[in-house]
Amino acid sequence: MQIPAVATVLQEPIVEALGREITDGTLRPGDRLTLEALQARFGVSRTVMRDGMQVLESLRMVYAKRRVGLVVQEPRFWNAYDRRVIRWRLAGPGRERQFTELTELRIAVEPLAAAGAARRAPDPDREEILRLAAELRRLGEAGDLEGFLQADIAFHSLLLHASGNSMFAELDGVVAEVLAGRTHQGMMPFQPREKALAEHEAVAAAVATADGPGAEAHMQVLVDEVRAALEARLTDGQLPV
C-alpha cells in the first residue's frame, strides 16, 4: 500500500520541473523526450518516470508518438483549467497573458455566481459568507496578506459553490490559483484597498438578504477593480518578472 504513495512523492518534483520547462519555453512544442534520457536526468526508475509522464499526458502537455517517444504539445492543447498548468503559466514568461485571461474569466463568471448565491444559497452558506467578509476586513486592516489570501479563496470558492451552478463550482480551483498567484507575485498592496474590503462586505450583505441584482452589481465592481489594477500594472510595466 505504501508503494503508490512513494511513487507519487517521486513523481511530483519531476512533473513540476517538466511542467515548468514546458510552460516557460525551455522545452518547446515538437521537442522529443525519451524515458531513457529522462530516467538518467532524474535518477528514477522507468516505472516512476513513465507514471510521471502519464500525468503530463493527462494535462495534454505531451503526447506519445509511435517510434518517436513523447513529444511536447502546443499550448493550445494544454488543459488550461488545471490548477498546475495555471500555476506554471503564472510563474513563467507568459504570466501577463495568463493573468489577463483569468481575470476576464472571473469577470464573466463571478457576478453571475454571486447573483445565483443570493437566490439559492442555504442559510448556513449565507452566514458563512458574511463571516468571511468580516474576516477579510479584519485581516486586510491588519496587513496579514497570507491570512487574507486564505479567507479570500474561501469567500470566492463558497460563492461559486453556493451559486447552485455546478459549472461555476468547478472553477473554484482556477479562482484559487489566480488569487494565490496575485498575492505571491507581489501584485497585492500591503493592505487591501478599502474599496475592495467594502465591496466584499456589500456582496456578502446582498447574498445574505437574497438580493440577486445587488450581489451581481457589487461583484461586478469588485472584479472590474481587479481588471483595472492589472491593466495599470501592465501599462506601467510593474508586473513581476
PyRosetta script that sets phi, psi and omega in degrees:
from pyrosetta import init, pose_from_sequence

init()
pose = pose_from_sequence("MQIPAVATVLQEPIVEALGREITDGTLRPGDRLTLEALQARFGVSRTVMRDGMQVLESLRMVYAKRRVGLVVQEPRFWNAYDRRVIRWRLAGPGRERQFTELTELRIAVEPLAAAGAARRAPDPDREEILRLAAELRRLGEAGDLEGFLQADIAFHSLLLHASGNSMFAELDGVVAEVLAGRTHQGMMPFQPREKALAEHEAVAAAVATADGPGAEAHMQVLVDEVRAALEARLTDGQLPV")
pose.set_psi(1, -22.9)
pose.set_omega(1, -177.2)
pose.set_phi(2, -83.1)
pose.set_psi(2, -18.6)
pose.set_omega(2, -175.4)
pose.set_phi(3, -61.7)
pose.set_psi(3, -47.3)
pose.set_omega(3, 178.6)
pose.set_phi(4, -58.5)
pose.set_psi(4, -38.7)
pose.set_omega(4, -179.9)
pose.set_phi(5, -64.7)
pose.set_psi(5, -43.1)
pose.set_omega(5, 178.4)
pose.set_phi(6, -63.4)
pose.set_psi(6, -43.6)
pose.set_omega(6, 179.2)
pose.set_phi(7, -61.1)
pose.set_psi(7, -39.6)
pose.set_omega(7, 179.3)
pose.set_phi(8, -63.5)
pose.set_psi(8, -42.6)
pose.set_omega(8, 178.6)
pose.set_phi(9, -60.5)
pose.set_psi(9, -39.6)
pose.set_omega(9, 179.3)
pose.set_phi(10, -70.9)
pose.set_psi(10, -35.0)
pose.set_omega(10, -178.0)
pose.set_phi(11, -70.6)
pose.set_psi(11, -36.8)
pose.set_omega(11, -169.6)
pose.set_phi(12, -55.7)
pose.set_psi(12, -49.6)
pose.set_omega(12, 179.7)
pose.set_phi(13, -66.6)
pose.set_psi(13, -28.7)
pose.set_omega(13, 177.5)
pose.set_phi(14, -68.4)
pose.set_psi(14, -49.1)
pose.set_omega(14, 178.4)
pose.set_phi(15, -60.6)
pose.set_psi(15, -41.5)
pose.set_omega(15, 179.8)
pose.set_phi(16, -62.5)
pose.set_psi(16, -46.9)
pose.set_omega(16, -178.0)
pose.set_phi(17, -64.0)
pose.set_psi(17, -47.8)
pose.set_omega(17, -177.9)
pose.set_phi(18, -70.9)
pose.set_psi(18, -36.5)
pose.set_omega(18, 177.4)
pose.set_phi(19, -61.0)
pose.set_psi(19, -43.0)
pose.set_omega(19, 178.3)
pose.set_phi(20, -67.0)
pose.set_psi(20, -38.0)
pose.set_omega(20, -179.5)
pose.set_phi(21, -67.9)
pose.set_psi(21, -32.6)
pose.set_omega(21, 177.1)
pose.set_phi(22, -72.1)
pose.set_psi(22, -44.0)
pose.set_omega(22, -177.4)
pose.set_phi(23, -72.8)
pose.set_psi(23, -28.8)
pose.set_omega(23, -179.9)
pose.set_phi(24, -90.5)
pose.set_psi(24, -0.7)
pose.set_omega(24, 174.4)
pose.set_phi(25, 90.4)
pose.set_psi(25, 0.8)
pose.set_omega(25, 175.0)
pose.set_phi(26, -61.3)
pose.set_psi(26, -43.3)
pose.set_omega(26, 170.2)
pose.set_phi(27, -101.5)
pose.set_psi(27, 122.9)
pose.set_omega(27, -172.3)
pose.set_phi(28, -104.2)
pose.set_psi(28, 156.6)
pose.set_omega(28, 176.8)
pose.set_phi(29, -52.5)
pose.set_psi(29, 131.7)
pose.set_omega(29, -178.6)
pose.set_phi(30, 96.4)
pose.set_psi(30, -16.3)
pose.set_omega(30, 177.3)
pose.set_phi(31, -63.0)
pose.set_psi(31, 141.1)
pose.set_omega(31, -177.8)
pose.set_phi(32, -99.2)
pose.set_psi(32, 135.4)
pose.set_omega(32, 177.6)
pose.set_phi(33, -122.0)
pose.set_psi(33, 137.9)
pose.set_omega(33, 176.4)
pose.set_phi(34, -118.6)
pose.set_psi(34, 147.3)
pose.set_omega(34, 179.3)
pose.set_phi(35, -61.3)
pose.set_psi(35, -36.6)
pose.set_omega(35, -178.2)
pose.set_phi(36, -62.4)
pose.set_psi(36, -47.7)
pose.set_omega(36, -179.3)
pose.set_phi(37, -65.5)
pose.set_psi(37, -39.9)
pose.set_omega(37, -179.9)
pose.set_phi(38, -69.0)
pose.set_psi(38, -37.3)
pose.set_omega(38, 175.2)
pose.set_phi(39, -58.7)
pose.set_psi(39, -45.2)
pose.set_omega(39, -179.8)
pose.set_phi(40, -64.6)
pose.set_psi(40, -38.1)
pose.set_omega(40, -178.2)
pose.set_phi(41, -67.7)
pose.set_psi(41, -46.0)
pose.set_omega(41, -173.3)
pose.set_phi(42, -96.4)
pose.set_psi(42, -10.6)
pose.set_omega(42, 177.2)
pose.set_phi(43, 65.6)
pose.set_psi(43, 41.9)
pose.set_omega(43, 179.9)
pose.set_phi(44, -124.3)
pose.set_psi(44, 170.8)
pose.set_omega(44, 179.2)
pose.set_phi(45, -72.7)
pose.set_psi(45, 163.3)
pose.set_omega(45, 178.3)
pose.set_phi(46, -61.6)
pose.set_psi(46, -36.9)
pose.set_omega(46, -179.5)
pose.set_phi(47, -64.0)
pose.set_psi(47, -46.4)
pose.set_omega(47, 179.1)
pose.set_phi(48, -62.3)
pose.set_psi(48, -43.0)
pose.set_omega(48, -178.6)
pose.set_phi(49, -65.3)
pose.set_psi(49, -43.1)
pose.set_omega(49, -180.0)
pose.set_phi(50, -62.0)
pose.set_psi(50, -43.8)
pose.set_omega(50, -179.2)
pose.set_phi(51, -65.6)
pose.set_psi(51, -37.0)
pose.set_omega(51, 177.1)
pose.set_phi(52, -64.0)
pose.set_psi(52, -40.9)
pose.set_omega(52, 179.6)
pose.set_phi(53, -69.3)
pose.set_psi(53, -28.8)
pose.set_omega(53, 175.9)
pose.set_phi(54, -64.9)
pose.set_psi(54, -31.6)
pose.set_omega(54, 175.4)
pose.set_phi(55, -63.6)
pose.set_psi(55, -45.9)
pose.set_omega(55, 179.2)
pose.set_phi(56, -66.3)
pose.set_psi(56, -32.7)
pose.set_omega(56, 174.5)
pose.set_phi(57, -64.0)
pose.set_psi(57, -40.8)
pose.set_omega(57, -179.9)
pose.set_phi(58, -65.2)
pose.set_psi(58, -26.5)
pose.set_omega(58, 176.2)
pose.set_phi(59, -85.9)
pose.set_psi(59, -0.6)
pose.set_omega(59, 179.3)
pose.set_phi(60, 62.1)
pose.set_psi(60, 31.7)
pose.set_omega(60, 178.4)
pose.set_phi(61, -94.4)
pose.set_psi(61, -20.2)
pose.set_omega(61, 172.7)
pose.set_phi(62, -137.7)
pose.set_psi(62, 159.3)
pose.set_omega(62, 174.4)
pose.set_phi(63, -140.8)
pose.set_psi(63, 153.4)
pose.set_omega(63, -178.6)
pose.set_phi(64, -87.5)
pose.set_psi(64, 133.9)
pose.set_omega(64, 177.7)
pose.set_phi(65, -125.3)
pose.set_psi(65, 127.9)
pose.set_omega(65, -175.9)
pose.set_phi(66, -58.7)
pose.set_psi(66, 135.1)
pose.set_omega(66, 179.5)
pose.set_phi(67, 65.2)
pose.set_psi(67, 5.8)
pose.set_omega(67, 178.9)
pose.set_phi(68, -116.0)
pose.set_psi(68, -45.9)
pose.set_omega(68, -176.4)
pose.set_phi(69, 118.8)
pose.set_psi(69, -142.3)
pose.set_omega(69, 178.5)
pose.set_phi(70, -100.2)
pose.set_psi(70, 138.1)
pose.set_omega(70, -176.4)
pose.set_phi(71, -122.9)
pose.set_psi(71, 136.7)
pose.set_omega(71, 178.9)
pose.set_phi(72, -68.8)
pose.set_psi(72, 132.4)
pose.set_omega(72, -175.1)
pose.set_phi(73, -89.9)
pose.set_psi(73, 154.3)
pose.set_omega(73, 176.0)
pose.set_phi(74, -68.8)
pose.set_psi(74, 148.2)
pose.set_omega(74, -177.1)
pose.set_phi(75, -55.4)
pose.set_psi(75, -31.2)
pose.set_omega(75, -176.6)
pose.set_phi(76, -65.4)
pose.set_psi(76, -14.7)
pose.set_omega(76, 179.2)
pose.set_phi(77, -96.3)
pose.set_psi(77, -11.8)
pose.set_omega(77, -176.8)
pose.set_phi(78, -62.1)
pose.set_psi(78, 155.0)
pose.set_omega(78, 174.3)
pose.set_phi(79, -78.3)
pose.set_psi(79, 91.3)
pose.set_omega(79, -170.9)
pose.set_phi(80, -66.4)
pose.set_psi(80, -18.2)
pose.set_omega(80, -177.6)
pose.set_phi(81, -95.5)
pose.set_psi(81, -3.8)
pose.set_omega(81, 178.6)
pose.set_phi(82, -72.7)
pose.set_psi(82, 136.4)
pose.set_omega(82, -175.8)
pose.set_phi(83, -60.9)
pose.set_psi(83, -35.2)
pose.set_omega(83, -179.9)
pose.set_phi(84, -67.7)
pose.set_psi(84, -42.8)
pose.set_omega(84, 178.9)
pose.set_phi(85, -62.4)
pose.set_psi(85, -42.7)
pose.set_omega(85, 178.4)
pose.set_phi(86, -61.0)
pose.set_psi(86, -47.2)
pose.set_omega(86, -178.4)
pose.set_phi(87, -61.8)
pose.set_psi(87, -43.0)
pose.set_omega(87, 179.6)
pose.set_phi(88, -64.8)
pose.set_psi(88, -41.8)
pose.set_omega(88, 179.8)
pose.set_phi(89, -66.0)
pose.set_psi(89, -37.2)
pose.set_omega(89, 179.2)
pose.set_phi(90, -68.1)
pose.set_psi(90, -23.0)
pose.set_omega(90, 179.9)
pose.set_phi(91, -93.1)
pose.set_psi(91, -4.2)
pose.set_omega(91, -174.9)
pose.set_phi(92, -106.8)
pose.set_psi(92, -174.7)
pose.set_omega(92, -177.4)
pose.set_phi(93, -68.1)
pose.set_psi(93, -15.4)
pose.set_omega(93, 177.8)
pose.set_phi(94, -91.2)
pose.set_psi(94, 18.8)
pose.set_omega(94, -174.5)
pose.set_phi(95, -61.7)
pose.set_psi(95, -34.1)
pose.set_omega(95, -178.4)
pose.set_phi(96, -60.6)
pose.set_psi(96, -47.9)
pose.set_omega(96, 180.0)
pose.set_phi(97, -65.4)
pose.set_psi(97, -39.2)
pose.set_omega(97, -178.7)
pose.set_phi(98, -66.1)
pose.set_psi(98, -44.8)
pose.set_omega(98, 177.0)
pose.set_phi(99, -59.0)
pose.set_psi(99, -42.9)
pose.set_omega(99, -179.8)
pose.set_phi(100, -63.2)
pose.set_psi(100, -46.8)
pose.set_omega(100, -179.4)
pose.set_phi(101, -62.4)
pose.set_psi(101, -43.0)
pose.set_omega(101, -178.6)
pose.set_phi(102, -68.4)
pose.set_psi(102, -37.4)
pose.set_omega(102, 177.4)
pose.set_phi(103, -65.5)
pose.set_psi(103, -40.9)
pose.set_omega(103, 177.4)
pose.set_phi(104, -63.6)
pose.set_psi(104, -37.1)
pose.set_omega(104, 177.2)
pose.set_phi(105, -64.2)
pose.set_psi(105, -42.9)
pose.set_omega(105, 178.3)
pose.set_phi(106, -61.8)
pose.set_psi(106, -41.0)
pose.set_omega(106, -180.0)
pose.set_phi(107, -62.4)
pose.set_psi(107, -37.6)
pose.set_omega(107, -178.3)
pose.set_phi(108, -73.6)
pose.set_psi(108, -32.2)
pose.set_omega(108, -169.5)
pose.set_phi(109, -104.0)
pose.set_psi(109, -46.6)
pose.set_omega(109, -167.0)
pose.set_phi(110, -65.6)
pose.set_psi(110, -37.0)
pose.set_omega(110, 175.6)
pose.set_phi(111, -60.3)
pose.set_psi(111, -42.3)
pose.set_omega(111, 177.8)
pose.set_phi(112, -66.7)
pose.set_psi(112, -36.4)
pose.set_omega(112, 177.5)
pose.set_phi(113, -64.2)
pose.set_psi(113, -41.3)
pose.set_omega(113, 178.8)
pose.set_phi(114, -63.8)
pose.set_psi(114, -41.6)
pose.set_omega(114, 177.6)
pose.set_phi(115, -63.0)
pose.set_psi(115, -41.3)
pose.set_omega(115, 178.1)
pose.set_phi(116, -63.4)
pose.set_psi(116, -40.0)
pose.set_omega(116, 178.7)
pose.set_phi(117, -63.8)
pose.set_psi(117, -38.5)
pose.set_omega(117, 178.4)
pose.set_phi(118, -62.2)
pose.set_psi(118, -34.2)
pose.set_omega(118, -177.8)
pose.set_phi(119, -84.3)
pose.set_psi(119, -33.8)
pose.set_omega(119, -165.9)
pose.set_phi(120, -120.1)
pose.set_psi(120, -14.7)
pose.set_omega(120, -173.1)
pose.set_phi(121, -61.5)
pose.set_psi(121, 137.2)
pose.set_omega(121, 172.6)
pose.set_phi(122, -68.1)
pose.set_psi(122, 158.9)
pose.set_omega(122, -176.0)
pose.set_phi(123, -55.1)
pose.set_psi(123, -42.6)
pose.set_omega(123, 179.3)
pose.set_phi(124, -59.9)
pose.set_psi(124, -35.6)
pose.set_omega(124, 178.5)
pose.set_phi(125, -68.7)
pose.set_psi(125, -38.4)
pose.set_omega(125, 177.3)
pose.set_phi(126, -62.0)
pose.set_psi(126, -41.7)
pose.set_omega(126, 178.7)
pose.set_phi(127, -65.9)
pose.set_psi(127, -39.7)
pose.set_omega(127, -179.3)
pose.set_phi(128, -68.2)
pose.set_psi(128, -36.7)
pose.set_omega(128, 177.6)
pose.set_phi(129, -63.9)
pose.set_psi(129, -40.6)
pose.set_omega(129, 175.6)
pose.set_phi(130, -63.0)
pose.set_psi(130, -42.3)
pose.set_omega(130, -179.9)
pose.set_phi(131, -63.1)
pose.set_psi(131, -42.7)
pose.set_omega(131, -179.2)
pose.set_phi(132, -66.4)
pose.set_psi(132, -36.4)
pose.set_omega(132, 177.4)
pose.set_phi(133, -63.5)
pose.set_psi(133, -41.2)
pose.set_omega(133, 177.5)
pose.set_phi(134, -65.8)
pose.set_psi(134, -37.4)
pose.set_omega(134, 178.0)
pose.set_phi(135, -66.4)
pose.set_psi(135, -38.4)
pose.set_omega(135, 176.2)
pose.set_phi(136, -61.5)
pose.set_psi(136, -41.3)
pose.set_omega(136, 177.0)
pose.set_phi(137, -60.3)
pose.set_psi(137, -48.4)
pose.set_omega(137, -177.3)
pose.set_phi(138, -62.8)
pose.set_psi(138, -48.2)
pose.set_omega(138, -177.5)
pose.set_phi(139, -70.2)
pose.set_psi(139, -36.9)
pose.set_omega(139, 179.2)
pose.set_phi(140, -64.2)
pose.set_psi(140, -44.3)
pose.set_omega(140, -179.8)
pose.set_phi(141, -68.9)
pose.set_psi(141, -25.7)
pose.set_omega(141, 178.5)
pose.set_phi(142, -82.7)
pose.set_psi(142, -10.8)
pose.set_omega(142, -178.6)
pose.set_phi(143, 74.9)
pose.set_psi(143, 21.5)
pose.set_omega(143, 179.3)
pose.set_phi(144, -88.2)
pose.set_psi(144, 85.7)
pose.set_omega(144, -173.3)
pose.set_phi(145, -66.9)
pose.set_psi(145, -37.0)
pose.set_omega(145, -179.6)
pose.set_phi(146, -70.0)
pose.set_psi(146, -43.1)
pose.set_omega(146, 175.7)
pose.set_phi(147, -63.5)
pose.set_psi(147, -40.4)
pose.set_omega(147, 177.8)
pose.set_phi(148, -61.3)
pose.set_psi(148, -42.5)
pose.set_omega(148, 179.9)
pose.set_phi(149, -58.9)
pose.set_psi(149, -47.8)
pose.set_omega(149, -178.4)
pose.set_phi(150, -62.9)
pose.set_psi(150, -40.2)
pose.set_omega(150, 177.9)
pose.set_phi(151, -68.7)
pose.set_psi(151, -36.6)
pose.set_omega(151, 179.3)
pose.set_phi(152, -65.5)
pose.set_psi(152, -42.7)
pose.set_omega(152, 176.3)
pose.set_phi(153, -60.5)
pose.set_psi(153, -44.7)
pose.set_omega(153, -179.8)
pose.set_phi(154, -63.4)
pose.set_psi(154, -40.0)
pose.set_omega(154, -179.8)
pose.set_phi(155, -61.9)
pose.set_psi(155, -53.1)
pose.set_omega(155, -176.2)
pose.set_phi(156, -71.0)
pose.set_psi(156, -34.8)
pose.set_omega(156, 177.5)
pose.set_phi(157, -64.7)
pose.set_psi(157, -43.1)
pose.set_omega(157, -180.0)
pose.set_phi(158, -64.1)
pose.set_psi(158, -39.6)
pose.set_omega(158, 177.4)
pose.set_phi(159, -60.9)
pose.set_psi(159, -43.5)
pose.set_omega(159, 179.5)
pose.set_phi(160, -61.5)
pose.set_psi(160, -43.2)
pose.set_omega(160, -178.9)
pose.set_phi(161, -73.0)
pose.set_psi(161, -37.9)
pose.set_omega(161, -178.0)
pose.set_phi(162, -74.6)
pose.set_psi(162, -10.0)
pose.set_omega(162, -179.8)
pose.set_phi(163, -63.9)
pose.set_psi(163, -22.4)
pose.set_omega(163, -176.3)
pose.set_phi(164, 81.5)
pose.set_psi(164, 4.5)
pose.set_omega(164, 179.4)
pose.set_phi(165, -107.0)
pose.set_psi(165, 111.3)
pose.set_omega(165, -175.9)
pose.set_phi(166, -64.5)
pose.set_psi(166, -27.6)
pose.set_omega(166, 178.2)
pose.set_phi(167, -69.0)
pose.set_psi(167, -40.1)
pose.set_omega(167, 176.7)
pose.set_phi(168, -65.4)
pose.set_psi(168, -41.7)
pose.set_omega(168, -177.5)
pose.set_phi(169, -60.1)
pose.set_psi(169, -32.1)
pose.set_omega(169, -179.7)
pose.set_phi(170, -67.5)
pose.set_psi(170, -13.0)
pose.set_omega(170, -178.1)
pose.set_phi(171, -92.6)
pose.set_psi(171, 6.4)
pose.set_omega(171, -176.8)
pose.set_phi(172, -61.4)
pose.set_psi(172, -38.4)
pose.set_omega(172, 178.4)
pose.set_phi(173, -66.9)
pose.set_psi(173, -35.9)
pose.set_omega(173, 178.1)
pose.set_phi(174, -62.3)
pose.set_psi(174, -48.9)
pose.set_omega(174, -179.4)
pose.set_phi(175, -64.8)
pose.set_psi(175, -38.4)
pose.set_omega(175, 178.2)
pose.set_phi(176, -60.0)
pose.set_psi(176, -41.9)
pose.set_omega(176, -178.6)
pose.set_phi(177, -67.8)
pose.set_psi(177, -39.1)
pose.set_omega(177, -179.4)
pose.set_phi(178, -71.1)
pose.set_psi(178, -35.9)
pose.set_omega(178, 176.1)
pose.set_phi(179, -65.3)
pose.set_psi(179, -43.9)
pose.set_omega(179, 179.1)
pose.set_phi(180, -65.3)
pose.set_psi(180, -42.5)
pose.set_omega(180, 179.6)
pose.set_phi(181, -62.0)
pose.set_psi(181, -40.3)
pose.set_omega(181, -179.9)
pose.set_phi(182, -62.5)
pose.set_psi(182, -40.7)
pose.set_omega(182, -179.8)
pose.set_phi(183, -73.1)
pose.set_psi(183, -47.6)
pose.set_omega(183, -173.6)
pose.set_phi(184, -73.8)
pose.set_psi(184, -16.4)
pose.set_omega(184, 177.4)
pose.set_phi(185, -103.9)
pose.set_psi(185, 20.3)
pose.set_omega(185, 171.2)
pose.set_phi(186, 72.5)
pose.set_psi(186, 28.2)
pose.set_omega(186, -179.8)
pose.set_phi(187, -100.6)
pose.set_psi(187, 6.2)
pose.set_omega(187, 175.3)
pose.set_phi(188, -106.1)
pose.set_psi(188, 139.5)
pose.set_omega(188, 172.5)
pose.set_phi(189, -66.7)
pose.set_psi(189, 162.6)
pose.set_omega(189, -179.3)
pose.set_phi(190, -57.1)
pose.set_psi(190, -40.6)
pose.set_omega(190, 174.3)
pose.set_phi(191, -120.3)
pose.set_psi(191, 127.0)
pose.set_omega(191, 177.9)
pose.set_phi(192, -54.5)
pose.set_psi(192, 145.1)
pose.set_omega(192, -177.8)
pose.set_phi(193, -63.2)
pose.set_psi(193, 146.7)
pose.set_omega(193, 179.1)
pose.set_phi(194, -56.6)
pose.set_psi(194, -40.3)
pose.set_omega(194, -179.5)
pose.set_phi(195, -61.1)
pose.set_psi(195, -40.5)
pose.set_omega(195, 179.5)
pose.set_phi(196, -65.2)
pose.set_psi(196, -42.8)
pose.set_omega(196, 178.1)
pose.set_phi(197, -62.5)
pose.set_psi(197, -43.1)
pose.set_omega(197, -179.0)
pose.set_phi(198, -65.9)
pose.set_psi(198, -38.0)
pose.set_omega(198, -179.5)
pose.set_phi(199, -71.0)
pose.set_psi(199, -35.2)
pose.set_omega(199, 173.1)
pose.set_phi(200, -59.7)
pose.set_psi(200, -44.2)
pose.set_omega(200, 179.2)
pose.set_phi(201, -64.6)
pose.set_psi(201, -38.5)
pose.set_omega(201, -179.7)
pose.set_phi(202, -67.7)
pose.set_psi(202, -40.0)
pose.set_omega(202, 175.8)
pose.set_phi(203, -60.5)
pose.set_psi(203, -47.5)
pose.set_omega(203, -178.5)
pose.set_phi(204, -61.2)
pose.set_psi(204, -42.4)
pose.set_omega(204, -179.9)
pose.set_phi(205, -64.1)
pose.set_psi(205, -39.7)
pose.set_omega(205, 179.6)
pose.set_phi(206, -66.8)
pose.set_psi(206, -40.3)
pose.set_omega(206, 177.3)
pose.set_phi(207, -64.0)
pose.set_psi(207, -43.2)
pose.set_omega(207, -177.4)
pose.set_phi(208, -62.8)
pose.set_psi(208, -31.1)
pose.set_omega(208, -177.9)
pose.set_phi(209, -101.3)
pose.set_psi(209, 12.3)
pose.set_omega(209, 178.1)
pose.set_phi(210, 60.4)
pose.set_psi(210, 33.6)
pose.set_omega(210, 178.5)
pose.set_phi(211, -94.3)
pose.set_psi(211, 86.8)
pose.set_omega(211, -177.3)
pose.set_phi(212, -59.3)
pose.set_psi(212, -52.6)
pose.set_omega(212, 179.4)
pose.set_phi(213, -59.3)
pose.set_psi(213, -38.2)
pose.set_omega(213, 179.3)
pose.set_phi(214, -66.5)
pose.set_psi(214, -43.3)
pose.set_omega(214, 178.7)
pose.set_phi(215, -61.7)
pose.set_psi(215, -42.6)
pose.set_omega(215, 179.5)
pose.set_phi(216, -64.2)
pose.set_psi(216, -44.8)
pose.set_omega(216, -177.3)
pose.set_phi(217, -64.8)
pose.set_psi(217, -43.4)
pose.set_omega(217, -178.4)
pose.set_phi(218, -70.4)
pose.set_psi(218, -36.4)
pose.set_omega(218, 176.4)
pose.set_phi(219, -67.5)
pose.set_psi(219, -34.4)
pose.set_omega(219, 177.0)
pose.set_phi(220, -61.7)
pose.set_psi(220, -42.3)
pose.set_omega(220, 177.1)
pose.set_phi(221, -61.2)
pose.set_psi(221, -42.3)
pose.set_omega(221, -177.1)
pose.set_phi(222, -64.0)
pose.set_psi(222, -48.4)
pose.set_omega(222, -177.9)
pose.set_phi(223, -73.4)
pose.set_psi(223, -29.8)
pose.set_omega(223, 175.8)
pose.set_phi(224, -65.5)
pose.set_psi(224, -35.2)
pose.set_omega(224, 177.6)
pose.set_phi(225, -66.2)
pose.set_psi(225, -39.4)
pose.set_omega(225, 177.0)
pose.set_phi(226, -61.0)
pose.set_psi(226, -44.0)
pose.set_omega(226, 179.1)
pose.set_phi(227, -63.0)
pose.set_psi(227, -43.8)
pose.set_omega(227, -179.2)
pose.set_phi(228, -62.5)
pose.set_psi(228, -40.6)
pose.set_omega(228, 179.0)
pose.set_phi(229, -65.6)
pose.set_psi(229, -40.1)
pose.set_omega(229, 178.6)
pose.set_phi(230, -65.4)
pose.set_psi(230, -45.6)
pose.set_omega(230, -179.0)
pose.set_phi(231, -63.3)
pose.set_psi(231, -36.6)
pose.set_omega(231, 178.0)
pose.set_phi(232, -64.4)
pose.set_psi(232, -41.1)
pose.set_omega(232, 179.2)
pose.set_phi(233, -67.6)
pose.set_psi(233, -39.3)
pose.set_omega(233, 178.5)
pose.set_phi(234, -65.8)
pose.set_psi(234, -41.3)
pose.set_omega(234, 179.8)
pose.set_phi(235, -64.4)
pose.set_psi(235, -39.4)
pose.set_omega(235, -178.7)
pose.set_phi(236, -84.4)
pose.set_psi(236, -2.8)
pose.set_omega(236, -178.3)
pose.set_phi(237, 67.9)
pose.set_psi(237, 30.7)
pose.set_omega(237, -176.3)
pose.set_phi(238, -97.9)
pose.set_psi(238, 0.5)
pose.set_omega(238, 179.4)
pose.set_phi(239, -68.1)
pose.set_psi(239, 127.9)
pose.set_omega(239, -177.1)
pose.set_phi(240, -58.3)
pose.set_psi(240, 144.8)
pose.set_omega(240, 178.6)
pose.set_phi(241, -116.2)
pose.dump_pdb("model.pdb")
